[in-house]
Amino acid sequence: MLDINPEKVRQVITEARMLDAKEDVTDSAFDEEEFEDTAPETLENPEQDPVYEELREFIRSLDEDEQIALVALAWIGRGTYEASAFDLAIAEARRAHKRSYRRIPARPAPSGQLS
């Protein structure tokens, strides 16, 4: 059983895609030297990005079971676990809970891990 409302997962995906879109701009629109001169401060320091902060605060507002389910879904999305091993992913996420849920926004392409 999934211990997180699918609407909450969709919200995380939506916000993570906004962060991904900023990364896509930096990857495709500028060469590295030009980017260093023109990149917005928020992309250089994601912790200062309001979208990043909103996503991080939303994840922190989830209850423990929801955070654990979100981590397990991300692990399945990135291929650490197969979907058939969801219970194992949940058990491992529960053990790693304190450190794992904080890292979701910092992972590359988090929206792709959850969609």
Buried (B, 14 or more C-beta within 10 A) or exposed (E): EBBBEEEBBEBBBEBBBBBBEBEEBBEEEBEEEEBEEEBEEBBEEBEEBEBBBBBBEBBEEBEEBBBBBBBBBBBBBBEEBEEEBBEEBBEBBBEBBEEBBBEBBEEEBBBBBBB
